[in-house]
Amino acid sequence: MGRLGRDVSEIGFGAWQIGADWGEVDEDEALATLHAAADAGVTFFDTADVYGDGRSERLVGRLRRERGGERILVATKMGRRAEQTVENYSPEHFRAWNDRSRENLGMDTLDLVQLHCPPTDLYFRPEVFADLDAMVAEGRIAAYGVSVERVEEALKAIEFPGVASVQIIFNPFRQRPARLFLDEAARRGVGVIVRVPLASGLLSGKYTRETTFAADDHRSYNRNGEAFDVGETFAGVPLEAGLDAVEELRPLVPQGASLAQLALRWILMHPGVSTVIPGARNPEQAAGNAAASDVPSLGDDAMARIAAVYEERIAPHVHQRW
Ligand SMILES: NC(=O)c1ccc[n+]([C@@H]2O[C@H](COP(=O)([O-])OP(=O)(O)OC[C@H]3O[C@@H](n4cnc5c(N)ncnc54)[C@H](OP(=O)(O)O)[C@@H]3O)[C@@H](O)[C@H]2O)c1
């Protein structure tokens, strides 16, 4: 993980699903899912203070304790417990949010804290990054990073030498980071955490035009960006366009693999990526995602075809937006 100086599994785990916003996942199932990921070799777990208002952090904290002694790296996020103004990213709020996350996770020093998709203007406030340096010096956090919506925010963020990692949306339906950002991050030694790798499940190929989602699932209530950035739901791809494109990817799935694993393998084909954090709601999904590490590299023909499907069917919807 670049500047972080820690080794992590190339397939990590996204713990939003076991917090809230994806329909019901009960506590036993959530813990079994976390353990299935760890059993499969996952050592990087991404969470946030707002996922289920702390539920996700508490579950990840329990996993850490129950797997005592194993090298598990926990990345959490802060910044979304208040209205999204630059002023709210203050030293007082940072320390209050940090105290709460340390308690939820049961850790004195957090491994990695990411600013949770802050307003673009924040990247032009060096004093905020100086304060994060101070939090490292205080021993509250071992390192910090940012989670961004846009490629340009990522490029600005890594000008700050203390930024250890950038979390960004990157998948066969969101290819722009490959052209502009990944090489620059690698050159500067910044860790890259890839989120929404399955385009909220769209790239698993299991949905149809008839699929419905629970009312408390953001794939129902944020389809048009009603609650947060629309790019977080199906990676910003209109569902119908995504379903058509998925059918064109299906023939490329390697023997014995799944479409979800094809998507994860495509991401891992990019050397600038440090870890990919698919979300999972049950142990089978967690194990299946971790097994993408064993899927052979994709050939030039498959890579070219995925690029062409993106250009023809997806880029017009997303390329100039993020
Ligand atoms: N702003 C931010 O910083 C931010 C925003 C979004 C996400 N994240 C992080 O990124 C993580 C991953 O992104 P994401 O959860 O939004 O989307 P994702 O990983 O692209 O999609 C997750 C969904 O894909 C389906 N899925 C997962 N594994 C599968 C498998 N093996 N086979 C079939 N279907 C599978 C599940 O859908 P079903 O529920 O339909 O089964 C699951 O809920 C989150 O958990 C979170 O940690 C961060």
The ligand as a MOL file (V3000), in Angstrom:
LIG
                    3D

  0  0  0     0  0            999 V3000
M  V30 BEGIN CTAB
M  V30 COUNTS 48 52 0 0 0
M  V30 BEGIN ATOM
M  V30 1 N -17.9150 7.0880 -0.6230 0
M  V30 2 C -17.2320 6.0070 -0.3320 0
M  V30 3 O -16.1540 6.1090 0.2010 0
M  V30 4 C -17.7910 4.6790 -0.6670 0
M  V30 5 C -18.9240 4.5950 -1.4800 0
M  V30 6 C -19.3630 3.3410 -1.8900 0
M  V30 7 C -18.7020 2.1880 -1.4640 0
M  V30 8 N -17.6210 2.2980 -0.6310 0 CHG=1
M  V30 9 C -16.8990 1.0930 -0.1660 0
M  V30 10 O -16.7110 0.2200 -1.2510 0
M  V30 11 C -17.2620 -1.0670 -0.9540 0
M  V30 12 C -17.6830 -1.7470 -2.2340 0
M  V30 13 O -18.5270 -0.9510 -3.0490 0
M  V30 14 P -20.0770 -1.2130 -3.1180 0
M  V30 15 O -20.4470 -2.1060 -1.9930 0
M  V30 16 O -20.7500 0.1000 -3.2220 0 CHG=-1
M  V30 17 O -20.3490 -1.9630 -4.4690 0
M  V30 18 P -19.8230 -3.3060 -5.1710 0
M  V30 19 O -18.7400 -3.9410 -4.3990 0
M  V30 20 O -19.5710 -2.8800 -6.5660 0
M  V30 21 O -21.1300 -4.2220 -5.1770 0
M  V30 22 C -21.5490 -4.9390 -4.0580 0
M  V30 23 C -22.7650 -5.7900 -4.4000 0
M  V30 24 O -22.4280 -6.7050 -5.4360 0
M  V30 25 C -23.0800 -7.9480 -5.2370 0
M  V30 26 N -22.0230 -8.9670 -5.0810 0
M  V30 27 C -20.8870 -8.8920 -4.3430 0
M  V30 28 N -20.1700 -10.0110 -4.4750 0
M  V30 29 C -20.8490 -10.8090 -5.3190 0
M  V30 30 C -20.6000 -12.0990 -5.8530 0
M  V30 31 N -19.4860 -12.7730 -5.5520 0
M  V30 32 N -21.5150 -12.6390 -6.6780 0
M  V30 33 C -22.6510 -11.9660 -6.9970 0
M  V30 34 N -22.9360 -10.7390 -6.5270 0
M  V30 35 C -22.0250 -10.1650 -5.7060 0
M  V30 36 C -23.9320 -7.7990 -3.9980 0
M  V30 37 O -25.2230 -7.4090 -4.4590 0
M  V30 38 P -26.5760 -7.9490 -3.7610 0
M  V30 39 O -26.6760 -7.1030 -2.5120 0
M  V30 40 O -27.6380 -7.6240 -4.7790 0
M  V30 41 O -26.3870 -9.3970 -3.4880 0
M  V30 42 C -23.2500 -6.6690 -3.2610 0
M  V30 43 O -24.1250 -5.9860 -2.3980 0
M  V30 44 C -18.3490 -0.7520 0.0880 0
M  V30 45 O -18.7190 -1.8640 0.8770 0
M  V30 46 C -17.6580 0.3250 0.8900 0
M  V30 47 O -16.7440 -0.2570 1.8080 0
M  V30 48 C -17.1510 3.5230 -0.2450 0
M  V30 END ATOM
M  V30 BEGIN BOND
M  V30 1 1 1 2
M  V30 2 2 2 3
M  V30 3 1 2 4
M  V30 4 1 4 5
M  V30 5 2 4 48
M  V30 6 2 5 6
M  V30 7 1 6 7
M  V30 8 2 7 8
M  V30 9 1 8 9
M  V30 10 1 8 48
M  V30 11 1 9 10
M  V30 12 1 9 46
M  V30 13 1 10 11
M  V30 14 1 11 12
M  V30 15 1 11 44
M  V30 16 1 12 13
M  V30 17 1 13 14
M  V30 18 2 14 15
M  V30 19 1 14 16
M  V30 20 1 14 17
M  V30 21 1 17 18
M  V30 22 2 18 19
M  V30 23 1 18 20
M  V30 24 1 18 21
M  V30 25 1 21 22
M  V30 26 1 22 23
M  V30 27 1 23 24
M  V30 28 1 23 42
M  V30 29 1 24 25
M  V30 30 1 25 26
M  V30 31 1 25 36
M  V30 32 1 26 27
M  V30 33 1 26 35
M  V30 34 2 27 28
M  V30 35 1 28 29
M  V30 36 1 29 30
M  V30 37 2 29 35
M  V30 38 1 30 31
M  V30 39 2 30 32
M  V30 40 1 32 33
M  V30 41 2 33 34
M  V30 42 1 34 35
M  V30 43 1 36 37
M  V30 44 1 36 42
M  V30 45 1 37 38
M  V30 46 2 38 39
M  V30 47 1 38 40
M  V30 48 1 38 41
M  V30 49 1 42 43
M  V30 50 1 44 45
M  V30 51 1 44 46
M  V30 52 1 46 47
M  V30 END BOND
M  V30 END CTAB
M  END
